């Protein structure tokens, strides 16, 4: 937040002009800046004097701080997502510079359609060695796309800022990526797993989490409705996040969400983790990385009617849940709906 909009010599927390100034004192801002420079990555309510915290809460509730925030607009709700075209092997037909897609702004870049695979995807026949894929895979795709949409919403589109956290969040939402029972007789494989995913997401989001969890159904419907190219880009984007999380646990530095690491589909060898991620979680990340390569290749070979069917199922779930909230599909499609309670 810009200090010119939140601090002034008046430290009583009042803002008689309603212009967003005098919310935090210069002393408070300097103390918070020193804390961040010392390596602390988060600031809590306890860091603010009570009267300044109260003033900040009033300003946030009134909407006066909205102009200080660049709203993130989900890329799957943009026209670019529906106009996206990929080759038969899943690569972009036309290579675009990031500046051409972003319009020059960081927020626009986050809202741009993520990168497609730089190299042709393997064929499904090669991955399955000629075996017939299970009909249940389409329902597993719903589970993954729901987790992807909720994860990006939760991280305001910037999973690259914390790939390890984003990857852990996505795995917490997706039973498929976690490796739980997805047999043909499971609820997930029968096409009725989305309500269970919403319940799990509600608990993960915490207090007030049922509404944002339900919004994820609308997001998943929009993503699937955008068709094969958008779904391929979404799955590859999530795979890049998983790959970046693996890089972080190896102590190899940060890899952006839309980066090219692992785009060849080669296996990431497990090394002794240098970070907080334990071996068991690393094995889950590696397994999820492989699954996402498979699902990306699978989705790339599906017909449009498959995605239309899945879009309809997600929309039905959303419509049944939306009746319990004072929101509508129109409201969900507007940028500015935050998933954090």
N, C-alpha and C positions, 0 to 999 in steps of 0.2 A: 504494500500500500504506500502511496506517495506521501512523504512526510509533509509536503507543502499543503496537503489537503486534510491532514489529521492532527497536526500539531500547531500550537501557538503559545504565546506567553500566558494566555489565560488557562490556568490549570484546574478550574473548577468544574470542567466538563460541560459547561453551558454552551449553547450555540444559538444565540438569539436571532442571528441573521439567517439561520437555516441554510448556510452555504457549505456545510461539511467541515468547517474549520473548528478549532478549539476542542476537538474530541479527545485527543491525547496531548499531554503537555510535552514540551521539548525535553524535559528531564526524563519522562517515561520513554520517549522515542530513543533517546541516547542510551538508556539502560537496555532496551530491547535490542538495539543495534550491537551493543557490546556483547550481549548474550549470543547473538547469531554469529558474530565474528569469532567467538570463543569455541565455536563448533557445535553449538546446540541447534538442532534442525527443526525444533518445534517451539511454539509459544502457547502457553495456556492462559486461562482466565486468571489464574493466581498471580500472573506476572503483572497485572494491572491493578492500580488502586481501585477500591470499590466504586468511588464516584465516577471515575473514568470508564470503568467497565459498564456501569449503568448507562452512561452517556453513549457509549459505543453500541450497546444493545438497542437503545432507542433509535439511534441513527440507522442501524441495520433494519430494524422493524419498519421504519418509515419509508425505506427505499432510498434515502439520501445518499447511500454509499454505492448505489448501483452504477453511477457514472464512473466510479473508480475501478470497476471490474470489467474485463473484456469477456463477455459471455461466450461459452463454447457451444457451437452448434454441431450436433452429431453429423458426421459426414454422410451417413446412410440416408439422411433426410434431404440431402442436397440434390439438385438436378444432375450434377456431375455423376452421382452414383448410378442413376438410371440410364445415363447416356454412355457409361463406360463400356468399352469394347476390348475384349481380349482375344488372342489367337486361340486356335484349337488346343494348343499345349499350355495355355494359361498365362502367356506373357503379354505385355502391352503391345498393341499394334503400332502405336506411335509413342516414342520416348519424349517425355516432357521434363523440362527443367523445373525444380521446386519453386522457383520464383514465379513461373508461369501459372502454377496451380495455386500459389498462396496469395497472390495479389500484393506481396511485399510485407504482410503483417504476420506476426508469430501466431496469433489466434487463428488467422485464416489458414495458416499452414497446418495447424492441428485439425482444422475442420475439413481439410482436403482429403480426397480419397487416398488411402494408404497405398504404398507401392505394391505392385503385382510381383510375382516371382521374376527375377532377372533371367533365369534359365528355364528352359522348357520343363514342365512337370513330367515325372515318370508316368507311364501309362498304367491304368488300373490293372490291366492284364499282367504286366510285369510285377506289380506289387503283390498280387494275389496268386501268382504262378498259375494262372488259368482257372482258379476256383471261382465259383459264382458268389459275389458278395451277398451278404444277408440283406433281406428286405427291411430289416429293422434299422439299417444305417441312416435312413432318412429321419427317423425319430431321434437318433443319437445326434444328428446334425442340429436339431432344434435345441437340444441341451447345450451344445457348444456355442451356438450363436447367441442364445440367451445369456450365457455366462460372459461372452465377449462384450455384448452391449452393456450389461450392468457394470462390468469392469471399467470400460471407457467412461461411462457416465460418472462412476465413483471417483475416477482420477481426472475428471474434467478433460478427457481426451489426451492427457499427457502421461501415458504409461512409461515413457522413456525416462521420466524424472525419477522413477522408483520401479525399475523392471522387476526386481525381486518381490517387492510388495504386490505389484500388479499380478505377477504370475501366481503368487500364493492366493490372492483374492479370487482369481479365475478358477483355480483348482478347487477352492472351497465351494464354488458355485456349481461346478460341472462334475457330475458323477462319472461321466464318460472319461474325462481327463484324469480324474482321481484313480480310475481303474476299478471302480466298484462293479458289482454284479450287473451286467448288461445283457444277460442271456435272453433267449427268445421268449422265455416265460416271465420276464421281469416287467414291472410297470413301465419302466423307461422304454423298453422295446415294443410295448403295445401301443405307444403313442399317447399315453395318458400320464406321462412323467412331468409335464410342465407345471401343473399345480403343486407337485411336490417340490420342484425347484424353486417356485415362488415362496413356499413356506420356508425353505432353507435360506433363501436370500433375505427374507424378512427377519429371521433371527440374526443373520450376519450383519445387516444394516443397523440393528439395535432398535432403540425406542423410535417409534414412528416409521419403522422400516417397511411396513406392509405396502404402503403407497408406492415408494420407489421400486420395490420388488415387482409390483404389478405393472408399473410403467415399462419394465424390461420386456414384457410380453408385446407391448405395442412397438417397441424398438426392434425386437426380433422379427416381428411381422413386416416392418418396413424394410429391414435389411434383406430378408428372404424375398420380399416382393420386388426388390431391385434386380433380382435375377442372378444368373451364374457369375458374371464378372465381379459383381459386388461381393458375393459370398466368397469367391476365391480370394479376393483381396483381404477380406475380413479374417479368414482363416490363416492366411499367410502373415497378416499383421500380428495375430495372436501368437503364431509360431515364432516370429521375430522377438516378441516380448519374452517368451519362454527361453529362447536362445540367449537373449541379453541377461536374463536372470542366471542362467548357467555360467555365463562369462563373469558375472559379478561374484558368484560363489567360488570361482577359481582365482579371484583376485586379479583378473586380467583387465579390469577397467570397465568402463560404461560403454554399452552399445545402444544406439538409438532404437526406438521401437520399429521404425521403418527401415532399418539398416539392411545390409546385404549379408550379414553373417549367417552362415548355414544355409544359404539359398540353394546350394547344390544338393541338399537333402542328405549330406553325409552325416554319419553318426558322430556325435560329440562324445569324445572319450571322457570317462569319469576320472577326475583327479581328486586328490585330497583337498577338500574345501578349506579355504582360508578365511571364510566369513562365517556368519552365524548359522548358515544353512547346514543341517546335518546330512549324513549320507543317505538316510531313508528318503528325505525330501528331495535330494538330488536325483535319486533313482526315479522318483515320481515325475520330476521335471523332464528327465531324459525320455521316459516313456510317453509323456504328454507331447513332447517334441516329435517323436516318431508318429504318434497317432494323428497329429495335425498335418504332417506330410501326407499321410494316407487319406485323411478326410479332404484335404485340399485337392488331391488328385481325383478322388471319388466325385466330389462336387463338380469338378471341372468337366466331367463326362456325363452329367445329368441333364435331362431335358427340362425345359422351362416349366412344364406342367408339374414336375416334382416340387419345385420351389413355390409354385402357386398353391399346391396342396398344403405345404408347410406354413405358408403365409396365412392361409385360411384358418388352420388349426390354432396358430398363435393369436390371430385376431379374435377368434371365438373365446379363447381363454381370457384375453384382455377385456372383451366386452362383458363377460360374466363377472369379472373382478371389478370393473370400473363402476358398476352400479353401487358399490359400497363406498365410493369416494365422490367428493364434489368436484370432479374433474371430468374432462371429456377428451376424446381423441384429438380434437382441435388444440386443446391446451397442451397436450403432450407433444405435439409437433412443433410447438413454439420453443425457441431457445430460451434458456433461463430456468428450466425445471431442474433442480439439483437433487441428487439422490441422497446426499448426506442429510440425516435428520437434523 
